[in-house]
Amino acid sequence: MGHIRYRTIAIPTEIADSVRGTGVAPRYGHPAHTDIATSYGPCRHCLRVFRVGEERRILFTYDPFADLGELPLPGPVFIHESPCDRYPTDAGVPDDLKARSLILDAYGPGRRLVREIRVDGMAVEDEIAQLLAQDDIHYIHVRDTSAGCYDLRVERAVT
């Protein structure tokens, strides 16, 4: 199997900026909630974990399947209250997440869940490469094992 290049997709800056500026979830209008971080996160924009008890974070409703299917499937996500830089698409899986257990939800055509794998974060890049080497996998959602929340999307890099 050859090396599979992939892109790491954090939530768009436009969405993070909108939530910070309006205090509501884009597309849904639900109020966002801001408080001191009580868990590690990560921030879905910069993909760094929160400093518990120190950093302020915003909780809001986000659909990680937007533009990937017709039926919306929103859920809760967190971002830093203060502006942060979006995680680069070509930087692989963030080191902060490699220290955690993760779930890889691999999706095929029509947003069909093809495989779900629990993985120690240190092995996550090998698992991603193996999944994306399969033709029936179009993209992967990386989720937290304790809360089950969406962290980021991974997809093949366009060559």
N, C-alpha and C positions, 0 to 999 in steps of 0.2 A: 504494500500500500504506500503510495506517495504521500508527501507532505500536503496537508489540506490547509490552505490559508483561509482565515475567517475574519469577520468583522464583529466587534463587540459594540452593541447598540444600547446606549443609555437613553433615557427620555430626552426629547429635544429641548434645547435651551428656550425656545419660544414658550413651551408649556411651563417650564420652571419659572420663567420670568412672569408669565401671566398669573400663576398662582401666587407668587410673591407680591405682585402688584395689586391684585383684586381681592385676594383672600377667599376665592371660590375655585372649585374644580372646573377647568375648561370642559366644554361639551356637556357637562351635567348641571352646573350651577350649584352644587352642594357646597355648603360652607367648609372651608379648610380649617383645621385646628392646629394651633401652634403651642408647643410646650418644650420643656427641657427633655433631652433624650433620656429615656429610661431603658433603652436597649440599643444594640450596636447598629441596627439598620441593615443595609447601607443607604446612603443618599442615592436615589435612583438617577441623579444627574452626574455627579462626580464619581460615584461608585466607591467613595471612601466610607469606612464605618464611622459612626458617630462616637464622639467622646461622651460616654454616659455621664450624666450629671453636670455636664459643662456646656455642650452645644445645644442650641435651640433648633428644633426641626418642625417642619410643617407636614401634617398628615392630610392627604386629599384623595379623591377618587380618580382613578386612571384606568383606561382600557388598553392593556398591552397588545390587544388584537386589532386595534384601530387600523384600518386599511389592509387587514389581512383576512377579513371575513365580514359577512353582513351582520350577524348577530353580535351585539356588544356584550362583552364579558368583563365589566369593570370590577376593580378591587382597590383596596387601600395601598398607598405607597407613601414614602417619606422623602423629603428633600431638606437640605439645609435651609434655614430661614435666611441666612446671609448668602449673597451670590457666591457661586463656586463655578469653576471651569468644568465644562462637559468632558467626560472621560473620552479619550481619543479612540476612534473605531479600530485603529491598527495596533493597539497596545495589549491585546490578549486579555486574559482573565485577570482582574485586579488582584494584586498580592493580598490585599485585605480579605478577599473572599477565599483565597486558597487556604486560609487557616480555619475554615469552617466546613461543615458537612453541607452538601448541596444536593438539590434534585435537578436533574436534567429532563425536561419534558420535550421530547422530539416530535415535531409535527410534520405531517405530509400534506398532500393536496387537500383542499377543502377544510383546512384547520383540523384535520383528523389526527388525534394523538396516536402516534405509532409506537413509541417506547417511552417508559419512564424509568430513570436510573437514579439511584441514590449513590453519591460518590463522595469520598473524602476529597476535600478541595485540592489537595496536592496532586491528585490524579485527574483533575477536571479537564485539563487541556488534552490529555491522551483520549479521554472518553469523547470529548467534543470532536476530535479528529476522526475517531472511529465512526461516530454517528453521521457526520457530514460526508463521509466517504460513501454512504449508502444513498442510492438514487431516490429512495422513497422518503428521505428526510429533507424538508425544505428549510427549516429553521428550528432553533432550540430556545426554549425559555428556561432560564436559570432561576431557581427558586430556593428559598431558605427552608431547611428541613424542620425547624422548630415552629415557625408560624405559617409556613407554606406560601408566603408572600412572593410575588414577582420581584425579581431583582434586575434582570436585564435580558436582552435577546442576543442570540448569536446566529449569524448566517454566513454562508460561503462568501468569500471576497470575490468581487468581479475582477477577472484577470484580463 
